[in-house]
Amino acid sequence: MWIERLARDIGALGQEESTTPERALDQMSRAAAWGVPGCSASLVVLWREVVAPDGTGRHVVSDYGASHSDLSEAFEYQYTTDQGPTVEAVREMRRVRVSDVLRDQRWPGYTSMAVQCGDRSSITQPSKLPGEGEDRVLTFGVHSGRSDAFDEEVVTHLTALLAEHAAMALHTAGRQADAARESAHMRRAMSARTVIDQAKGIIMHARGCDADTAFAALREVAQRNRKRVVEVARDLVAENTGPQPRMRGRGRRG
């Protein structure tokens, strides 16, 4: 069925190695806006829970993707005022349905902004990210500029399915991004170690000293110039491995 196919397509967005959570959120919102019946815009938000010193917790936005800029503006208003279907969905951890925001009395401060941004009706479904415990939640919202735009029997089931697949996709994309960052960090660390070893070799050759003394000399220069040791090492290596100036011969005057 098309419902399962759309859910699989959204779930697959986090599988590519080059996909970051930020890119996946944008792609998911666009896919839902195109694929869900009655939907004119979609909002996918990644939240994390923070705990205050007094033990109370609240969810803050890690990132989000909105298929349309008006919906992005409406969500930022929700987040600022703590009123609206998306913030209620994550706060209560339950599906929030709005048939018509003009008939809804739950968020009086949000009504005019919602109408201005074309958010008349919506269904927002929260879902916890797998393997993340209680601290990370995704809300998947489908929105329309028309009242009563969604068939509740179809879209309610669909948003729950999409939220589940999207949460799994974001979990995968997040793990891949973490692995990529760790790999980049290791490459930088190995590069730094290589250039420091090269600089130590230059000093050892010039001064006839051992490796520990050479490193101490690098560190002394770094401290004196308020630089990192690796920066001093790169400068030294560049000075000693760069192109050498050519000597000009002296011509005799006739």
C-alpha positions in Angstrom: 0.0 0.0 0.0 1.1 3.6 -0.5 1.0 4.3 3.2 3.7 1.6 3.9 5.6 2.7 0.8 5.7 6.4 2.0 6.8 5.2 5.5 9.6 3.1 4.1 10.7 6.0 1.9 10.9 8.3 4.9 12.6 5.6 7.0 15.2 5.2 4.2 16.2 8.8 4.4 18.6 8.2 7.3 20.3 5.2 5.7 22.7 7.0 3.4 26.2 7.7 4.9 26.1 11.3 3.7 22.8 12.1 5.3 23.0 14.2 8.5 20.1 14.5 10.9 19.5 18.1 9.7 19.2 17.0 6.1 17.0 14.1 7.0 14.6 16.3 8.8 14.3 18.6 5.8 13.8 15.7 3.4 11.2 14.1 5.7 9.1 17.2 5.9 9.1 17.6 2.1 8.2 14.0 1.6 5.2 14.2 3.9 4.0 17.4 2.4 4.0 15.7 -1.0 2.7 12.3 0.0 0.1 12.7 2.8 -3.5 13.3 1.5 -4.7 16.8 2.5 -1.3 17.9 3.7 0.0 21.2 2.4 3.0 21.5 4.8 4.8 19.3 7.2 6.9 19.9 10.3 9.4 17.4 11.8 11.1 18.4 15.1 13.8 16.7 17.0 13.7 17.4 20.8 15.9 16.6 23.7 15.0 16.7 27.4 17.0 18.9 29.8 16.6 18.6 33.5 16.8 21.7 35.7 18.7 21.7 39.1 15.3 21.4 40.9 14.7 18.1 39.0 12.0 19.4 36.6 12.5 18.6 33.0 11.5 20.2 29.7 12.0 19.5 26.0 14.1 21.8 24.0 14.6 21.8 20.2 17.7 20.2 18.8 16.7 20.8 15.2 13.7 20.8 12.9 12.7 20.6 9.3 9.7 22.5 7.8 8.6 22.0 4.3 7.5 25.7 4.0 8.8 28.9 5.6 5.4 30.0 6.9 5.1 26.8 9.0 8.6 27.4 10.3 7.6 30.9 11.4 4.5 29.4 13.1 6.5 26.8 14.9 9.0 29.4 16.2 6.1 31.3 17.6 4.8 28.1 19.3 8.2 27.5 20.8 8.5 31.0 22.1 5.1 31.2 23.7 4.8 27.5 24.7 1.4 27.4 22.9 0.3 25.3 20.0 -0.1 21.7 18.8 3.6 20.8 18.4 4.7 21.9 21.8 1.7 20.2 23.4 2.4 17.0 21.6 6.0 16.8 23.0 4.9 18.1 26.4 2.1 15.6 26.9 3.7 12.8 24.7 0.5 12.1 22.9 -1.0 12.8 19.4 -2.6 16.2 19.1 -5.3 16.8 16.4 -6.6 20.2 15.4 -9.7 20.1 13.2 -9.8 23.9 12.8 -7.7 26.3 14.8 -10.5 28.9 14.7 -12.8 26.6 16.6 -10.1 25.4 19.0 -9.9 27.0 22.4 -6.7 25.4 23.7 -4.1 28.0 22.5 -5.8 31.4 22.2 -2.5 33.2 21.7 -1.6 31.0 18.8 -4.8 31.3 16.7 -4.0 34.5 14.8 -0.4 33.4 14.0 -1.7 30.0 12.8 -4.2 31.6 10.5 -1.7 34.1 9.2 0.8 31.3 8.4 -1.9 29.0 6.9 -2.0 26.4 9.7 -5.8 25.7 10.0 -5.8 22.0 10.7 -3.1 19.5 11.7 -2.2 16.2 13.3 1.1 15.9 15.3 2.4 12.6 16.5 5.3 12.3 19.0 7.7 9.3 19.0 10.7 8.5 21.1 14.0 7.8 19.3 15.1 4.2 19.8 18.1 3.5 22.0 18.0 7.0 23.4 16.1 6.4 26.6 13.8 9.2 27.7 15.8 12.2 26.5 15.2 12.4 22.7 11.8 12.7 21.0 10.6 13.4 17.5 7.3 15.1 16.6 5.9 14.5 13.2 3.3 17.0 12.1 1.1 17.3 9.0 -0.6 20.6 8.5 -3.1 22.2 6.1 -4.4 25.6 5.2 -7.9 24.2 5.2 -10.1 23.3 8.1 -11.0 19.6 8.6 -8.5 18.7 5.9 -7.5 15.2 7.2 -9.4 11.9 7.1 -8.8 10.8 10.7 -9.0 7.1 10.1 -6.3 7.3 7.4 -4.0 10.1 8.5 -4.0 9.3 12.2 -2.6 5.9 11.5 -0.3 7.3 8.9 1.3 10.0 11.1 2.0 7.3 13.8 3.6 5.1 11.2 5.6 8.0 9.7 6.8 9.2 13.1 8.0 5.7 14.0 9.9 5.3 10.8 11.3 8.9 11.0 12.5 8.3 14.6 14.4 5.2 13.5 15.9 7.0 10.5 17.1 9.9 12.6 18.6 7.5 15.1 20.5 5.9 12.3 21.5 9.3 10.8 22.7 10.5 14.2 24.8 7.4 14.8 26.4 7.8 11.3 27.1 11.5 12.0 28.7 10.6 15.4 30.9 8.0 13.7 31.9 10.5 11.0 32.8 13.1 13.6 34.8 10.5 15.6 36.6 9.5 12.4 37.4 13.2 11.5 38.6 13.7 15.1 41.0 10.7 14.8 42.3 11.9 11.4 43.0 15.4 12.9 44.7 13.8 15.9 46.8 11.6 13.6 47.7 14.6 11.4 48.7 16.6 14.5 50.9 13.8 15.8 52.6 13.5 12.4 53.4 17.1 12.1 54.7 17.3 15.7 56.9 14.3 15.0 58.3 16.0 11.9 59.0 19.2 13.8 60.7 17.2 16.6 62.9 15.6 14.0 63.9 19.0 12.6 64.9 20.2 16.0 66.7 17.0 16.9 68.8 17.3 13.7 69.6 21.0 14.2 70.4 20.8 17.9 71.6 17.2 18.3 69.2 16.6 21.1 66.7 13.8 21.9 63.0 13.7 21.3 61.9 14.8 24.7 64.1 17.9 24.6 62.9 18.7 21.1 59.2 18.5 22.3 60.1 20.7 25.3 61.5 23.3 22.9 58.3 23.2 20.8 56.1 23.6 23.9 58.2 26.5 25.2 57.8 28.4 21.9 54.1 27.6 21.9 53.6 29.0 25.5 55.7 32.1 24.7 53.6 32.9 21.7 50.3 31.7 23.1 49.8 29.1 20.4 49.1 25.4 20.4 52.1 23.1 20.0 50.7 21.7 16.7 50.5 25.3 15.3 54.2 25.9 16.1 55.1 22.5 14.7 53.2 23.3 11.4 55.0 26.6 11.1 58.4 25.0 11.7 57.8 22.2 9.2 56.5 24.7 6.6 59.7 26.8 7.0 61.9 23.8 6.5 60.1 22.0 3.8 58.9 24.8 1.6 60.5 25.8 -1.7 64.0 27.1 -1.3 64.9 30.4 -2.8 67.1 30.2 -5.8 70.6 31.8 -5.7 71.3 34.4 -8.3 74.7 34.3 -10.0 76.7 37.5 -10.3 77.5 38.5 -13.8 80.7 40.3 -14.7 80.5 43.7 -16.2 82.1 44.1 -19.5 
